[in-house]
Amino acid sequence: MLRPGLLLIPFLLTGCAAFTIGRPSPAARVDTAAAFIEADSHHSGRIATGWLREFNDPRMTALVREAIRKNNNLRATAKRLRATREGTIVGGAARLPSINAGTAYSRTYDGLGPGPGVTSESYSLSLNASWEADLWGRLRDLDEATYADYVAAVADYRGARLSLAANTARSWINLITAQQQLDLAEQTLANFKRSLSIIDRRYRSNLLRPVDVQFGRNNVASAERSLRIRTTDRNEAARSLELLLGRYPAAAVESSSTLPTLQRRVPVGLPAGLVARRPDLTAARYDLLASAKRADADRKDLLPSLVLTGSSRNASDAFRRAIDPAYLAWSAAASLAQTVYAGGAPSARARAALARNRAEIHDYAQAVLIAFREVESALESDDSLREQEVFLLREVEQATLAERQSERDLAMGIEGSTVLEILEAQRRAVNARAALIRLRNDRLQNRIDLHLALGGDFDTLAK
């Protein structure tokens, strides 16, 4: 006779595989510096809250708030977040009993034989319930993994809002920059045409050579081509902004004439605070936690599972008796189940989940290091661009003085000044002004990058 204890041998043999697979890790350790290396005393203090105020541009703030309300990508992200939240209910339901009820009605007619046919009716009512006892915490792990997914999705949504705010501010700055470059191109064309008029007049007076006229015409043609390019650039910048705002890309948004001015350095806080503050790192941290919970669940899936089931059923030719508890038949059972052989698939799934968890550890550590690098790089660029602007302002000043002197020389016909020198002075002045516009754009873009890298909220009023 088979002893009952022998029935436990398959459970013991296959369940032991769960203890040969390593335990996953729900967190990762990353070495951090005590302070940002590129930060000096000007960057001390807590990070700014509502960093849009730093730019002192009400139009920029209004556009960012409009984008938060109307941007289609952000609205889609919000819907996906809602779907993830509903998934937490689905995950938690696995730990609760499942109850199903059913009812059936049938009517049959038996017309065989010489006598009259017989019609019969049948009513049935059934109730089934099942519940898996969470012996090892596997269902709890899956439930907690689903909740970690939701927290990560919330962080992703916060990150999407922050990125949208930064991209809208960038696009607004790009639009102003494009408008300033367009204005400069129009001014340059007017100046070159005025110079060509003087050159042509002096040529007709036999004071200049034909080649001087050709140089002047070359400058005008180049300026006209540049004007077309700047017009296209301005319209494309407007369309990019309108796309973020959820508007039709008609290049109809009006631009400001001046770029915002940066007034102060940015407090950056401490590296340790960055890890807890940045939405993308929060999402990565909870992704790591979710992978650990799922790896634990797959490992515990190698252990036996206990399922309790119960059912009741009643059938009668009268509906009244079908729902009468006195006629009810019921049954209850408990089953202990264990997969004995499945080609190694359960163990392979557990090992794969553990490998994914360990990969998530390295991904998270790398994401933290990248975040630190972004802050350090933005801080260094902030100082470098500020110093570059000082030198470029001197360059613009000297180029402008040379341009004015050359234009006076051309108008007065001063000997020793060639037309080529005069036109070159004009070109240098134009290039210096265009470079200054680009540099100021770079400073503003880098400042936005710094705020984005720090992870601080962009607007205390935006919801």
C-alpha positions in Angstrom: 0.0 0.0 0.0 1.3 3.4 -0.9 2.1 5.5 2.1 0.7 9.1 2.2 4.2 10.4 3.0 5.4 9.3 -0.4 3.0 11.7 -2.0 5.1 14.6 -0.7 8.3 13.5 -2.5 7.5 15.2 -5.8 6.7 18.5 -3.9 9.9 18.3 -2.0 12.1 17.5 -5.1 10.6 20.2 -7.3 10.2 22.8 -4.5 13.9 22.6 -3.7 14.7 24.2 -7.0 13.3 27.5 -5.6 16.1 27.6 -3.0 18.9 27.2 -5.6 17.9 30.5 -7.4 19.4 33.7 -5.9 17.3 36.3 -4.2 16.7 39.5 -6.2 17.6 43.0 -4.9 14.9 45.7 -4.6 17.5 48.5 -4.5 20.9 49.6 -5.8 23.7 51.4 -4.1 25.3 54.3 -6.0 28.2 56.3 -4.7 27.5 60.0 -4.6 29.7 63.0 -4.0 29.0 65.3 -1.0 28.5 68.2 -3.3 28.5 68.9 -7.0 32.1 69.5 -8.2 31.2 72.4 -10.6 29.1 74.2 -8.0 30.6 77.1 -6.1 29.3 79.4 -3.3 27.0 81.1 -5.8 25.1 77.8 -6.3 24.6 77.0 -2.6 21.1 76.7 -1.2 18.0 74.7 -1.9 16.9 74.4 -5.5 14.4 76.8 -7.0 10.7 76.0 -6.9 8.8 77.4 -9.8 11.9 78.0 -11.9 9.9 79.7 -14.7 9.8 82.8 -12.6 13.6 83.1 -13.0 13.1 84.1 -16.7 10.7 86.9 -15.7 8.7 86.3 -18.9 4.9 86.2 -18.4 4.4 85.1 -22.0 6.6 82.1 -21.5 4.8 81.1 -18.3 1.4 81.5 -20.1 2.6 79.3 -23.0 3.9 76.6 -20.7 0.6 76.5 -18.8 -1.3 76.3 -22.1 0.9 73.4 -23.2 0.3 71.5 -19.9 -3.5 71.8 -20.5 -3.6 71.1 -24.2 -0.6 69.0 -25.3 -1.9 65.8 -26.8 1.1 63.7 -25.8 0.8 64.7 -22.2 -2.9 64.0 -22.2 -2.2 60.5 -23.7 0.3 59.9 -20.9 -2.4 60.8 -18.4 -4.8 58.3 -19.9 -2.1 55.6 -19.8 -1.5 56.5 -16.1 -5.2 55.9 -15.4 -4.9 52.5 -17.1 -1.9 51.6 -14.9 -3.9 52.7 -11.8 -6.7 50.3 -12.8 -4.1 47.6 -13.2 -3.4 47.8 -9.4 -7.0 46.7 -8.8 -6.5 43.8 -11.1 -3.3 42.8 -9.3 -4.9 43.0 -5.9 -7.9 40.9 -7.0 -5.7 37.9 -7.4 -5.3 37.7 -3.6 -9.1 37.6 -3.1 -11.6 34.8 -3.5 -13.2 34.4 -6.9 -16.9 33.7 -6.9 -18.9 32.8 -10.0 -22.7 32.3 -10.2 -24.7 30.8 -13.0 -28.2 29.9 -13.8 -29.7 27.8 -16.7 -33.1 27.0 -18.1 -34.0 24.3 -20.6 -37.2 23.0 -22.2 -37.4 19.7 -24.0 -40.1 17.9 -25.9 -40.2 14.2 -26.4 -42.5 13.2 -29.2 -41.4 9.7 -29.9 -43.9 6.8 -29.5 -47.6 6.4 -30.2 -48.7 8.5 -27.3 -48.8 12.2 -26.9 -45.5 14.0 -26.6 -44.0 15.0 -23.3 -42.7 18.5 -22.5 -40.4 19.0 -19.6 -38.6 22.0 -18.1 -35.5 22.2 -16.0 -34.1 25.0 -13.9 -30.6 25.0 -12.4 -28.6 27.3 -10.2 -24.8 27.0 -9.5 -22.3 28.8 -7.4 -18.6 28.3 -7.6 -15.9 29.8 -5.4 -12.1 29.4 -5.4 -9.2 31.0 -3.5 -5.5 30.5 -3.6 -3.9 30.6 -0.2 -0.8 32.8 -0.5 1.4 30.4 1.3 4.7 31.9 0.2 3.8 35.5 -0.5 3.9 35.0 -4.3 0.6 36.8 -4.9 1.6 39.6 -2.5 4.8 40.0 -4.5 2.9 40.3 -7.8 0.5 42.8 -6.1 3.3 44.9 -4.9 5.0 44.8 -8.3 1.9 46.1 -9.9 1.7 48.9 -7.4 5.4 49.7 -8.0 4.5 49.9 -11.7 1.9 52.5 -10.9 4.2 54.6 -8.8 6.8 54.5 -11.6 4.0 55.5 -14.0 3.1 58.5 -11.8 6.8 59.5 -11.8 6.9 59.1 -15.6 3.9 61.5 -15.9 5.6 64.0 -13.6 8.7 63.7 -15.8 6.6 64.2 -18.9 5.1 67.4 -17.5 8.5 68.7 -16.6 10.0 67.8 -20.0 7.0 69.4 -21.8 7.5 72.6 -19.7 11.2 72.7 -20.6 10.5 72.0 -24.3 7.9 74.7 -24.5 10.2 77.2 -22.8 13.0 76.2 -25.2 10.7 76.5 -28.2 9.6 80.0 -27.1 13.2 81.0 -26.8 14.0 79.5 -30.2 11.1 81.5 -31.7 12.4 84.8 -30.2 15.9 83.9 -31.4 14.6 83.1 -34.9 12.7 86.4 -35.0 15.8 88.3 -33.9 17.9 86.6 -36.6 15.2 87.5 -39.1 15.2 91.1 -38.0 19.0 91.2 -38.3 18.8 89.7 -41.8 16.4 92.4 -42.8 18.6 95.1 -41.3 21.7 93.6 -43.0 20.0 93.6 -46.4 19.0 97.2 -46.0 22.6 98.1 -45.1 24.1 96.2 -48.0 21.7 97.8 -50.4 22.6 101.2 -49.1 26.3 100.4 -49.5 25.7 99.1 -53.0 23.9 102.4 -53.9 27.0 104.4 -52.7 29.3 102.0 -54.6 27.3 102.2 -57.8 27.1 106.0 -57.6 30.9 106.3 -57.1 31.5 103.8 -59.9 29.4 105.9 -62.3 31.6 108.8 -61.3 34.7 106.7 -62.3 35.9 106.6 -58.7 35.6 102.8 -58.3 36.2 99.7 -60.4 33.6 97.4 -61.9 34.8 94.7 -59.5 33.8 96.9 -56.6 30.3 96.9 -57.8 30.3 93.2 -58.2 31.5 92.8 -54.6 28.6 95.0 -53.5 26.1 93.0 -55.5 27.5 89.8 -54.1 26.8 91.0 -50.6 23.2 92.0 -51.5 22.5 88.6 -53.1 24.0 86.8 -50.1 21.8 88.9 -47.7 18.7 88.2 -49.7 19.4 84.5 -49.6 20.0 84.7 -45.8 16.7 86.6 -45.4 14.8 83.7 -47.1 16.5 81.2 -44.8 15.8 83.2 -41.7 12.1 83.6 -42.7 11.8 79.8 -43.0 13.6 79.3 -39.7 11.3 81.7 -37.9 8.2 79.9 -39.3 9.5 76.5 -38.4 10.2 77.7 -34.8 6.6 79.0 -34.6 5.2 75.7 -35.9 7.3 73.7 -33.4 5.9 75.8 -30.6 2.3 75.5 -31.9 2.7 71.7 -32.0 3.5 71.6 -28.3 0.6 73.9 -27.6 -1.9 71.6 -29.3 -2.6 74.3 -31.9 -2.7 73.9 -35.7 0.9 74.5 -37.0 0.1 77.7 -39.0 3.2 79.6 -37.9 0.8 82.3 -36.6 2.1 82.5 -33.0 3.4 86.0 -32.3 7.0 86.4 -31.0 8.5 88.7 -28.5 11.3 91.0 -29.7 13.7 90.4 -26.7 15.1 87.3 -25.0 14.7 86.9 -21.3 17.7 88.0 -19.2 19.4 85.7 -16.6 19.8 87.6 -13.4 21.5 85.1 -11.0 23.1 81.8 -10.5 21.0 78.7 -9.7 21.0 77.0 -6.3 21.6 73.3 -7.0 21.3 71.6 -3.6 23.1 68.3 -3.0 23.6 65.2 -5.2 21.8 63.0 -2.7 18.7 65.2 -3.0 18.8 64.9 -6.8 18.2 61.1 -6.6 15.0 61.5 -4.6 13.8 64.5 -6.6 14.2 63.7 -10.3 11.1 61.9 -11.7 13.0 59.7 -14.1 15.2 58.4 -11.2 12.1 57.8 -9.1 10.6 55.8 -12.0 13.8 53.8 -12.5 13.9 53.1 -8.7 10.4 51.7 -8.7 11.0 49.8 -11.9 13.8 48.1 -10.1 11.6 47.3 -7.1 8.9 45.9 -9.5 11.5 43.6 -11.1 12.6 42.3 -7.7 9.1 41.5 -6.7 8.4 39.7 -10.0 11.6 37.8 -9.7 10.6 36.7 -6.2 7.2 35.7 -7.4 8.7 33.6 -10.2 11.0 31.9 -7.7 8.1 31.2 -5.4 6.1 29.8 -8.3 8.4 26.7 -8.0 6.8 25.9 -4.6 3.5 24.1 -4.2 0.3 26.1 -4.3 -2.8 25.5 -2.2 -6.2 26.2 -3.8 -9.5 26.0 -1.9 -12.6 25.5 -4.0 -16.3 25.2 -3.2 -19.3 24.7 -5.4 -23.0 24.3 -5.0 -25.7 23.3 -7.5 -29.4 22.8 -7.6 -31.6 21.6 -10.4 -35.3 21.1 -10.5 -38.3 21.1 -12.9 -39.7 24.0 -10.8 -38.0 27.3 -10.5 -39.2 27.6 -6.9 -37.3 24.5 -5.8 -34.3 25.4 -7.9 -33.7 28.4 -5.6 -34.8 26.7 -2.4 -31.7 26.0 -0.1 -33.4 22.8 1.0 -32.7 21.2 -2.4 -29.1 22.6 -2.6 -26.1 20.2 -3.2 -22.7 21.5 -2.4 -19.1 20.4 -2.3 -15.8 21.7 -0.9 -12.2 20.7 -1.7 -8.6 21.7 -1.1 -5.9 20.9 -3.6 -2.1 21.1 -3.3 -0.6 21.5 -6.7 3.0 21.4 -7.9 4.4 21.2 -11.4 6.6 18.1 -11.4 8.0 18.4 -15.0 7.6 21.2 -17.6 10.9 20.9 -19.5 12.6 23.2 -17.1 10.4 26.2 -18.0 9.5 27.3 -14.5 13.1 27.4 -13.3 14.1 29.1 -16.5 11.5 31.8 -16.0 12.7 32.4 -12.4 16.4 32.6 -13.6 15.4 35.0 -16.4 13.5 37.2 -13.9 16.5 37.3 -11.6 18.7 38.3 -14.6 16.3 41.1 -15.5 16.4 42.3 -11.9 20.2 42.4 -11.9 20.1 44.3 -15.2 17.7 46.8 -13.7 20.2 47.4 -10.9 22.9 48.4 -13.4 20.4 50.4 -15.4 19.4 52.4 -12.4 23.0 53.0 -11.3 23.9 54.2 -14.8 20.8 56.5 -14.8 21.9 58.1 -11.5 25.4 58.7 -12.8 24.0 60.2 -16.0 21.9 62.6 -13.9 24.9 63.7 -12.0 26.8 64.3 -15.3 23.9 66.4 -16.7 24.0 68.7 -13.7 27.8 69.0 -13.7 27.9 69.7 -17.4 25.1 72.2 -17.2 26.9 74.0 -14.3 30.2 74.2 -16.2 28.5 75.3 -19.4 26.6 78.0 -17.4 29.9 79.6 -16.3 31.5 79.1 -19.7 28.7 80.7 -21.7 28.5 83.6 -19.3 32.2 84.3 -19.8 31.9 83.8 -23.5 29.2 86.5 -23.7 31.5 89.0 -22.0 34.1 88.5 -24.8 31.5 88.4 -27.5 30.1 91.7 -26.4 33.5 93.2 -26.9 33.8 91.6 -30.3 30.4 93.0 -31.3 31.4 96.5 -30.0 34.7 96.5 -32.0 33.0 95.1 -35.1 30.3 97.7 -34.9 32.9 100.5 -34.6 34.8 99.2 -37.6 31.6 98.9 -39.6 30.6 102.5 -38.9 34.0 103.8 -39.7 34.1 101.9 -43.0 30.7 103.1 -44.0 31.8 106.7 -43.3 35.0 106.1 -45.3 32.8 104.7 -48.2 30.4 107.7 -48.1 33.3 110.2 -48.0 35.5 108.5 -50.4 38.5 108.4 -48.1 41.6 107.2 -49.9 43.2 104.0 -48.8 40.0 102.3 -47.9 39.1 99.6 -50.4 35.5 98.5 -51.0 36.5 94.9 -50.1 37.7 96.1 -46.7 34.5 98.0 -46.2 32.3 95.1 -47.1 34.4 92.8 -45.0 33.9 95.1 -42.0 30.1 94.9 -42.5 30.2 91.1 -42.8 32.2 90.8 -39.5 29.7 93.1 -37.7 26.8 91.0 -39.0 28.4 87.7 -38.0 29.3 89.0 -34.5 25.7 90.2 -33.9 24.3 86.8 -35.2 26.8 85.0 -32.9 25.7 87.0 -29.9 22.0 86.1 -30.6 23.0 82.4 -30.8 25.1 82.6 -27.6 22.3 84.2 -25.6 20.0 81.4 -26.9 22.6 78.9 -25.8 22.8 80.4 -22.3 19.0 80.3 -21.9 18.8 76.7 -23.3 21.5 75.6 -21.0 19.8 77.2 -18.0 16.6 75.3 -18.8 18.7 72.1 -19.1 20.1 72.8 -15.7 16.7 73.2 -14.2 15.5 70.0 -15.9 18.6 68.1 -14.7 17.9 69.3 -11.1 14.3 68.0 -11.4 12.7 71.0 -9.6 9.1 71.9 -10.3 8.7 74.5 -13.1 5.6 76.3 -11.9 4.0 76.4 -8.4 0.6 77.3 -9.9 0.5 74.7 -12.7 -1.5 71.6 -11.9 
